[in-house]
Amino acid sequence: MIQSLAVIGRGAVKDLVGAAEVPFIALFIGLLSTALIQSSSTVTSMTVAIVASGTISFTSGVFIIMGANIGTTLTSNIVALGFITDRSAFRKAVSAATVHDFFNILTTIVIFPLEYYYQFLSRLAIYLTGLFGIQPSVSGDLPVNLGIFFLNPLTEKIVALIENKWMVLFVSFLLLFLSIKLFSNFSYKLIIGESKDKFKHYIFSNPLKSFTWGVLFTGAVQSSSITTSLIVPIVATRKVSLSDAFPFIMGANMGTTITALLAGLLKSEAAISMAMVHVLFNLIGVLIFLPFSSLRSIPEYFAEKLGILASNRRIVGFFYILITFFIIPFILIYLSR
């Protein structure tokens, strides 16, 4: 899916990122760009390159990164649609998927005004970057990774075999829903009885342990989209509650920053600062919500309400994705231009 979306949407994404001037619009550019190509790492890479070239300011890049954090949650929402035939499971799936959305949206609501008025995030990132004492290199580009480890060659062969990228996208959606069904059946057989209790004990027994596993799993596979998407079927099939899964999702948000940070250390000062922005954004969100159960209940509340609404009217799930990730960002960006 990432391969096909990257080919289809990369040109448009480059134009979008390069046009970021107004902070509020830059936020939605990051959201729409990530939704178009389903890779926050790619959008981050492009943003770093454009910031390093002087086309847009570092501050504009910060707002794009904020938007990219929201846009990357689209994958989980698509996964949730795989349960649309089962009303109860669909309600749980939508809640599990959108709690990630609301976590990032609420974090953005807190950080956006601080960055807009005081450059809080950008100044802090630049200060921390200075502690590394890294000298800028010739290029600020970051390598664009469009696959996951050993699956890269297989994915590239499939894309090359099917020349029509829209057909590749269609096939990838079919494979996604098939994998959801298989994973649900597998998890149902595996995580029952004593195994279910062991599973919850080792990973989801308390918020800190759940958060830590989220960081480790996501750091290992280098994609929060994968780990958060795997949580959706587990919550949908009632193996784990939403409140137990939410800290894991926050951990996944932190784990996905590791790759960008390591890549940034090998590149320019701008790359490190941009990677640091990504880390700080997610870290601040975690520090706000993880330690306090009363605050954690806020994203959970909104996610559960949306889950109930979507289960009562299934079309809400589709409209939520279209409106949040595509229609609103597109209209705002279009009107601003």
C-alpha positions in Angstrom: 0.0 0.0 0.0 2.8 2.4 0.9 4.7 1.6 -2.3 1.6 2.4 -4.5 0.5 5.4 -2.6 4.1 6.8 -2.6 4.2 6.5 -6.4 0.7 8.0 -6.9 1.0 10.8 -4.3 4.7 11.8 -4.0 4.6 14.6 -6.6 1.6 16.1 -5.0 3.2 15.8 -1.6 6.3 17.6 -2.7 4.2 20.5 -4.0 2.2 20.5 -0.7 5.1 20.5 1.6 6.9 23.2 -0.5 3.8 25.5 -0.2 3.7 25.5 3.6 3.8 29.1 4.8 0.9 29.6 7.3 1.4 27.5 10.5 -2.2 26.3 10.6 -2.1 25.3 6.9 1.3 23.7 7.4 -0.3 21.4 10.1 -3.0 20.2 7.6 -0.4 19.9 4.8 1.5 17.4 7.1 -1.8 15.6 7.8 -2.9 15.4 4.1 0.6 14.5 2.9 0.9 11.6 5.3 -2.6 10.4 4.5 -1.8 10.4 0.8 1.3 8.2 0.9 0.7 6.5 4.3 4.3 7.1 5.6 5.1 9.7 8.2 8.8 8.8 7.8 8.6 9.8 4.1 6.9 13.1 4.8 9.4 13.8 7.6 12.2 13.1 5.2 10.8 15.4 2.5 10.2 18.1 5.2 13.8 17.9 6.4 15.1 18.1 2.9 13.0 21.2 2.1 13.8 22.9 5.4 17.5 22.2 4.8 17.2 23.8 1.3 15.7 27.0 2.8 12.5 26.6 0.9 10.4 26.8 4.1 11.3 27.8 7.6 12.2 25.4 10.4 9.0 26.5 12.2 6.8 25.6 9.2 8.5 22.2 9.2 7.6 21.8 12.9 3.9 22.3 12.1 4.1 19.8 9.2 5.6 17.2 11.6 2.6 17.8 14.0 0.2 17.1 11.1 2.2 14.1 10.0 1.7 12.6 13.5 -2.1 12.8 13.0 -2.0 11.6 9.4 -0.1 8.4 10.2 -3.1 7.1 12.2 -5.1 6.6 9.0 -3.8 3.0 8.7 -5.5 2.0 12.0 -8.7 3.5 10.8 -8.6 1.6 7.6 -7.9 -1.6 9.6 -11.0 -0.9 11.7 -13.2 -0.9 8.6 -12.4 -4.6 8.3 -14.8 -5.3 11.2 -17.7 -3.4 9.7 -19.8 -6.5 9.3 -19.9 -7.2 13.1 -21.5 -4.3 14.9 -20.0 -5.0 18.3 -16.5 -5.7 17.0 -16.7 -2.6 14.7 -17.5 -0.4 17.7 -14.4 -1.7 19.6 -12.3 -1.5 16.5 -13.2 2.1 15.8 -12.5 3.1 19.4 -9.1 1.4 19.3 -8.2 3.1 16.1 -9.4 6.6 16.9 -8.0 6.7 20.4 -4.6 7.2 18.6 -6.2 10.0 16.6 -7.5 11.8 19.6 -4.3 11.4 21.5 -2.4 13.1 18.7 -5.1 15.7 18.1 -5.3 16.7 21.8 -1.5 16.8 22.0 -1.5 19.1 19.0 -4.1 21.3 20.7 -1.8 21.7 23.6 1.5 22.2 21.7 0.3 24.2 18.7 -0.3 27.6 20.5 3.0 27.2 22.5 4.8 26.8 19.2 2.9 29.4 17.4 3.3 32.2 20.0 6.6 31.2 21.7 8.4 28.7 19.3 8.5 26.4 22.2 9.1 23.1 20.3 11.5 24.5 17.7 13.6 26.3 20.3 13.8 23.3 22.5 14.7 21.0 19.6 17.4 23.3 18.4 18.8 23.7 21.9 18.9 19.9 22.4 20.5 19.5 18.9 23.3 21.9 20.0 24.2 19.5 22.8 25.2 16.9 20.2 27.7 19.3 18.7 26.9 18.0 15.2 28.2 20.0 12.2 25.9 20.3 9.2 26.8 17.9 6.3 26.5 18.6 2.6 23.0 17.2 2.3 20.1 17.4 4.6 18.2 14.6 2.9 17.1 11.5 4.7 16.8 8.1 3.1 13.2 7.3 2.3 12.3 3.8 3.5 9.2 2.5 1.8 9.2 -1.0 3.2 9.8 -3.2 6.2 13.1 -5.0 6.4 13.2 -8.3 4.4 9.8 -7.6 2.8 11.3 -4.8 0.7 12.4 -7.0 -2.3 9.1 -8.9 -2.4 7.1 -5.7 -2.3 9.2 -4.1 -5.1 8.8 -7.2 -7.3 5.0 -7.1 -6.9 4.9 -3.4 -7.7 7.1 -4.0 -10.7 5.0 -6.9 -11.9 1.7 -5.0 -11.8 2.5 -1.8 -13.7 -0.7 -0.1 -12.9 -0.2 1.5 -9.5 -3.9 2.0 -8.9 -4.3 -1.8 -9.4 -1.5 -2.3 -6.9 -3.4 -0.1 -4.4 -6.6 -2.1 -5.0 -4.7 -5.4 -4.5 -3.0 -4.1 -1.3 -6.4 -3.1 0.2 -7.7 -6.7 -0.5 -4.6 -8.1 1.1 -5.0 -5.8 4.1 -8.6 -6.9 4.8 -7.6 -10.6 4.3 -4.7 -10.2 6.7 -7.1 -8.6 9.3 -9.4 -11.6 9.0 -6.6 -14.1 9.3 -5.0 -12.3 12.2 -8.4 -12.0 14.0 -8.9 -15.8 13.7 -5.4 -16.5 14.8 -5.5 -14.2 17.8 -8.9 -15.6 18.8 -7.5 -19.2 18.9 -4.2 -18.1 20.5 -5.4 -15.7 23.1 -8.1 -17.6 25.0 -8.3 -19.1 28.5 -4.9 -19.3 30.2 -3.1 -17.9 27.2 -5.3 -14.8 27.3 -4.4 -14.2 30.9 -0.7 -14.7 30.2 -0.9 -12.4 27.3 -2.5 -9.6 29.3 -0.1 -10.2 32.2 3.1 -9.9 30.1 2.1 -7.0 28.0 -1.0 -5.2 29.3 -1.0 -5.7 33.0 -0.2 -2.1 33.9 0.2 1.2 31.9 4.0 1.4 32.2 4.5 -2.2 31.0 2.1 -1.7 28.2 3.8 1.6 27.2 7.3 -0.1 27.3 6.2 -2.9 25.1 4.7 -0.4 22.6 8.1 1.4 22.4 10.0 -1.9 22.0 7.7 -3.4 19.4 7.5 -0.3 17.3 11.3 0.4 17.6 11.9 -3.2 16.3 9.6 -2.9 13.2 10.2 0.8 12.7 6.5 1.6 12.0 3.8 2.7 14.5 1.3 2.0 11.7 2.0 -1.7 12.0 1.9 -2.0 15.8 -1.1 0.2 16.4 -2.9 -1.6 13.5 -2.3 -4.9 15.2 -3.8 -3.6 18.4 -7.1 -2.9 16.6 -8.1 -6.6 16.1 -7.0 -7.5 19.6 -9.3 -4.8 21.1 -12.1 -5.6 18.6 -12.2 -9.2 19.6 -12.3 -8.2 23.3 -9.0 -9.8 24.2 -7.7 -6.5 25.7 -9.7 -3.4 26.8 -9.3 0.0 25.3 -7.9 1.4 28.5 -5.2 -1.3 28.7 -4.3 -0.9 25.0 -4.0 2.9 25.0 -0.7 3.1 26.9 0.7 0.6 24.3 -0.4 3.0 21.5 1.4 5.8 23.3 4.5 3.7 23.4 4.2 3.0 19.7 4.1 6.7 19.1 7.4 7.1 21.0 8.9 4.0 19.4 8.4 5.3 15.8 10.6 8.3 16.6 13.7 6.1 17.2 14.3 5.5 13.5 14.1 9.2 12.5 16.4 10.1 15.4 19.0 7.5 14.5 18.8 8.6 10.8 19.1 12.2 11.8 22.3 11.6 13.7 24.0 10.5 10.5 22.9 13.6 8.6 22.7 17.4 9.0 22.0 19.6 12.0 18.6 20.4 10.4 17.8 16.6 10.2 18.7 16.1 13.9 16.6 19.1 15.0 13.6 17.9 12.9 13.9 14.4 14.3 14.1 15.9 17.8 10.9 17.8 17.1 9.3 14.4 16.4 10.6 13.0 19.6 9.6 16.0 21.8 6.1 16.2 20.3 5.3 12.5 21.2 7.2 12.7 24.5 5.2 15.7 25.7 2.0 13.9 24.8 3.1 10.9 26.8 4.0 13.0 29.8 0.6 14.6 29.7 -1.6 11.5 29.4 0.4 8.4 30.6 0.9 9.2 34.3 -2.7 10.3 35.0 -5.6 8.0 34.5 -8.1 10.9 34.6 -6.3 12.5 31.6 -6.0 9.2 29.8 -9.8 8.8 30.0 -10.3 11.9 27.8 -9.0 10.4 24.5 -10.7 7.1 25.5 -14.0 8.9 26.0 -14.0 10.6 22.6 -12.9 7.3 20.9 -15.6 5.3 22.6 -18.3 7.8 21.7 -17.2 7.8 18.1 -17.1 3.9 18.2 -20.8 3.9 19.4 -21.8 6.4 16.7 -20.0 4.4 14.0 -21.6 1.1 15.1 -25.0 2.6 15.0 -24.5 4.1 11.6 -21.7 2.2 9.8 -21.3 4.9 7.1 -19.9 7.2 9.9 -16.7 5.2 9.8 -16.1 6.0 6.2 -17.1 9.6 6.5 -14.9 10.1 9.5 -11.9 9.0 7.5 -12.8 11.0 4.4 -13.6 14.2 6.3 -10.7 14.1 8.9 -7.9 13.0 6.7 -8.8 14.3 3.3 -11.7 16.7 2.8 -11.0 19.2 5.7 -7.2 19.4 5.0 -7.8 19.7 1.2 -10.4 22.4 1.5 -8.3 24.5 3.9 -5.1 24.1 1.8 -7.0 24.9 -1.4 -8.7 28.0 0.1 -5.4 29.3 1.5 -3.8 29.1 -1.9 
